[in-house]
Amino acid sequence: MKKREYLNREYLNIGLNNRFVIIIIALTLQLLAFIGVILRFYKYFAFFYAGSIIVSLLAVLFILNNRSNPVYKIAWIIPILIFPIFGGLFYIFFGVNRLSKRKKHSMRFISEKTQDTIHPRPEIVAEIESLNNNAGNQSRYIQNYSYYPPYRNTYCEYLPSGEQTFAKLKEELQKARHYIFLEYFIIEEGIMWNSILEILIAKVKEGVEVRVIYDDLGCLVKLPYNYSHKLEELGIKCAVFNPVIPVLSPHHNNRDHRKIAIIDGQTAFTGGVNLADEYINAKEKYGHWKDSAIMLKGEAAWSLTVMFLTMWGYLKGIDEDYKQFKIPPGQFKEKEKDVLKGGDSKLGFVQPFADSPLDNEPVGETIYFNLINKAQKYVYITTPYLIINNEIITALTTAAKSGVDVRIITPYIPDKWYVHAVTRSYYKILLEEGIRIYEYTPGFIHSKTFVADHEYGVVGTINMDYRSLFLHFECGVWLYGCGVIKDMYNDFINTLEKCQEITLQDLQRIHWYKKLLGFILRIFAPLM
């Protein structure tokens, strides 16, 4: 009886602290108030209607002449034309990435501080170019537009599951002597986060500086209200990205979707794995959860450290001297030296990169595009969402028609049914051009990886959808000539054994109304 009362009390506390419920109530009240104003001034409706039409027409003109992706433009123009009264106003609230002067200055801080701290390495780009001109061009692009250079002296370890990532992350966190930085889209109380939190608390007591950034929307229904205060009380410094407020605002479009862990500026993790129990299959949500990450040890970890510090400075409004965090690189452990001596586990070129939605440079999309476009033998992709624009479709189909073996793994059990319906709506055009598509039958695949020609690889946080490519802060690691690329290839091949290959015959068996729903949703895919 006591246990039941305790559980009921816990559920009540969660309900009372659930910001999602509070925000929904607030937004509903705003909507009712807006309707009330319209009814109160009904006799002026003709003027309101005329004004709305003008706003909608101006919105369409603005959309047609801005630098947005054409697919995004269509996704907004259609609802505006169908609902001219509210369409233009809705676009103003949710579609415009307007930045105040203060925010523009703050965002400039990130790029300026990055360029002041991280310096180009033209000699390494030239070395890559001497081996492969295409690889040199890709590396130069990342250095010039994401501001992060390639590195030579970095040990990489590919982690093909959330469970392995969790184990390795805990192991490395225990070694921290100076600082730990964590930046995650989702943190949720449970086995995974509570285990990590125990380590963080112990490290704080040892004098290690611990900082945590989490995205407020990503954690909206995951963490209690004002969870950052709890962390601060434990001695853990905390910053919350873009706090959700119950007011209609376009700023909620931009989220911090990164997953970064830094230990002493020498060890870094990134990839698809958030800090919640489904990522390690301690809790089943959508069948078996397949994910991946990469661990870096050495010079390249510094780039991810600077990514964290610039975001921290932006959120906190402070300008630190980052040199204080740059600890002289230590020596590899003997075990790691032995691995590096192996022929297939050679050190290659490692280049972390960041992608911002506010600089008008689609770094993630361009890197993906270049990998597809330059592949000569194969390009293998894992992605939870396949919501792609015409440029990526053209690159994929052109590669396949040119004889490149193009394969894509997507989930069988979706986390969002409507997004999965849109993903499947792209299958037909891709299959008809020779691209092979597989669905991960045990459940949900959240891994975001590219591997091509046994030469190139990308592991990161960037989904193949509009939000990741254009609206979120993201990051990843571009790899060339690294032995870890073979591990990524082997993981892809092993995962195929747990997948069902989709054929055109399979698509013919889908009910017509499901196909129609997918096509309709696809129009609005960039808004999802």
Residue, then its C-alpha position, 0 to 999 in steps of 0.5 A: m500500500k505504501k509503495r502504491e501511495y509513493l508511486n501515486r505521489e511521484y506521478l502527481n509530482i511529475g504531472l505538476n512539474n510537467r512544463f509541457v502541460i503548463i505550456i499547452i494550457a498557456l498557448t490554448l489560453q492565448l488562442l482563445a483570447f485571440i478568438g475572443v478579440i476577433l468575435r469582439f470586433y466582428k464588425y471590423f472583420a472586413f478590415f481584418y480580412a483585407g489586412s490578413i490578405i495583404v500580410s499573406l501576399l507580402a509573406v509569399l513575396f518574402i518567401l519567394n525572394n529569400r534564400s530558403n530551400p525551394v522545398y521549404k518555400i513550397a511547404w509555407i506557400i501552400p498553407i498560406l494560399i489555402f488559409p490566407i487569413f491566418g497563413g501569413l500571420f502563422y508564417i511570421f510567428f513560426g517561419v521567419n528566422r528573425l534575429s534581433k541585433r543583440k542575438k546577431h551580435s551574440m551569434r557572431f561571437i560564436s564564429e569570431k571566437t571559433q576563428d580566434t581560437i582554432h586556426p587553419r591548417p593549410e599544410i594538412v589540407a595540402e597533405i590530404e589533397s596530395l593523396n586525393n584531390n576530392a578529399g582535399n577539396q572536402s576538407r578545405y570546404i569544412q575548414n573554410y566554412s565551419y572553421y574547424p581544420p583537419y587533424r593528424n594525431t587523433y585516435c578514433e574508436y567507432l562505437p556501434s551501439g548505445e550500450q558500448t557508448f555508455a560503457k566507454l563514456k563512463e570509463e573515460l569520465q572516471k579518468a577526468r582530472h581537470y574538466i568535463f563538458l557535456e552538451y546534449f539535446i536530451i537528458e532524462e533521469g533514469i539508469m543512464w543519466n543517473s549513473i553518469l550524474e553519480i560520476l559527475i558529483a564525485k568528480v566535482k568533489e575531487g575538484v573537477e570542473v563540470r559543465v552541462i548544456y541541455d536543450d530545453l525543448g528536447c528535455l521538455v517532458k524529460l526533466p523536472y522544471n528548473y532542473s538546471h537549479k538542481l545541478e547547480e546545487l550539486g556543484i555542476k554548472c549548467a546552461v539551458f539552450n533556448p528556454v521554452i516559454p509559453v508564447l508563440s515565437p519562431h525562435h523555438n525552431n532553432r534547437d541545440h541538437r548536438k551530443i558532445a562529451i569532453i574530458d580534459g580537452q583530450t577525449a571527446f564523444t559525439g554521435g546519435v546517442n543522447l543521455a536517456d534509457e532508450y538509447i541503451n535499451a534499458k527502456e524499450k520505446y520503439g523496439h530495439w534501439k540501434d545507435s552509434a557514436i565515435m570517440l576521439k583521443g588526441e588533437a581533434a578533441w580540441s575542436l569539439t571542446v571549442m564547439f562546447l565553449t563557444m556555445w557556453g559563452y553564447l548562452k552565458g554571455i561571457d568571454e573566456d580565455y579558452k587557452q586555460f582549457k587547452i591541456p598539453p596532449g598526453q601519450f596514448k596508452e600502450k593498448e592504443k599504441d598497439v591498435l594504431k600499429g595495425g595495418d587497418s587501424k592506421l591514423g588518418f585525417v580527422q576533422p570535426f565540424a559544426d553546423s549552425p542554422l543562422d549563418n546561411e551556410p548548410v555545412g551538414e548538407t554540403i558534406y553529405f552532398n559531397l560524399i554522395n557526389k564523389a563516391q566511386k564504389y559505394v556509399y552506405i547511409t544510416t538515418p532515422y529520417l529520410i526527408i530529403n530535398n531535390e538536390i540530395i535526391t538528384a545526388l543519390t540517384t545520379a550516383a546509383k545510375s553511375g554504378v555506385d552501390v547506394r544503400i540506406i537503412t531506415p527504421y522499421i518501427p518509427d518514433k513518429w508515424y507521420v515522419h515515417a510516412v514521409t520517409r516511405s514516400y521517398y522510397k519509390i523514386l529512389l528504388e526505381e533508380g537502383i538505390r537499395i533501401y532497408e528497414y531495421t526490423p528489430g526496431f528503431i535505428h537512430s544512427k547518423t552515419f555515412v561511409a563511402d569507398h573504404e576511404y570516407g566516413v561521417v559520424g555525427t548528430i545530423n539527420m537527413d531531414y530539413r530540421s537537422l540540415f537547416l534549423h538545428f545546431e549540429c555537429g559531426v566528424w568527417l574522416y578520411g583514410c582512418g582505420v575506423i572507417k572499416d569498423m563503420y563499414n562492418d557495422f553497416i554490413n552486420t546491421l543489414e543482416k537484421c534488416q528487411e530490404i524494401t522492393l518495389q513489389d513491397l510498395q505495391r502492397i501498401h494501401w492507396y490511402k496510406k500512399l496518399l497520406g504520405f504524399i500529402l504529408r511530404i508537402f509539409a515535411p520541412l515544417m515537421 
